[in-house]
Amino acid sequence: AENLRVEARKCAWLILWLDCDREGENIAFEVIDVCTKIKPSLRVLRARFSALSLNDVTRALNNLVIPNENESKAVDMRQEIDLRLGA
């Protein structure tokens, strides 16, 4: 987390390149939380891609999106249910 705090101080933008699934979205919000505590004005976007090919990465960069908090919350709720049910 300290590395994120150090880098966030230097940035105006944060573009998150994580797995394109709910768990990736959940990790994105953990990163966002750390970074925006240091720099609240940070502009945060998310790249959505399915492969590390030139076409997919270029398409993701040209179509950045706002991270989806509902997907992140769904992971939190699933974890809570798993803990309560002992799964």
Secondary structure, 3 states (H helix, E strand, C coil): CHHHHHHHHCCCEEEECCCCCHHHHHHHHHHHHHHHHHCCCCEEEECCCCCCCHHHHHHHHHCCECCCHHHHHHHHHHHHHHHHHCC
